[in-house]
Amino acid sequence: GWLMGCRRLARDYELLPETSETFIYLAMIRIMV
């Protein structure tokens, strides 16, 4: 649920796969903190 929500925010940045992965990685950190 939260992962898909973050991906929605990153939709505009999905032009670069690396950026998309980084965005998800940062989102995971936010959940853990």
C-alpha positions in Angstrom: 0.0 0.0 0.0 2.5 2.6 1.1 4.9 1.5 -1.6 2.4 2.1 -4.4 1.5 5.4 -2.9 5.1 6.5 -3.0 5.4 5.3 -6.6 2.5 7.5 -7.5 4.5 10.5 -6.3 7.5 9.2 -8.2 5.5 8.7 -11.5 6.9 12.0 -12.9 10.5 10.8 -12.2 10.1 7.3 -13.7 11.8 8.6 -16.8 15.0 7.5 -15.1 14.9 4.0 -13.6 17.7 4.9 -11.1 15.7 7.8 -9.9 12.6 5.6 -9.4 14.6 3.1 -7.4 16.2 5.8 -5.3 12.8 7.3 -4.5 11.4 3.9 -3.4 14.6 3.3 -1.3 14.1 6.7 0.4 10.4 5.9 1.0 11.4 2.6 2.7 13.8 4.5 5.0 11.0 6.9 6.0 8.8 3.9 7.0 11.6 2.4 9.1 12.4 5.6 10.9 
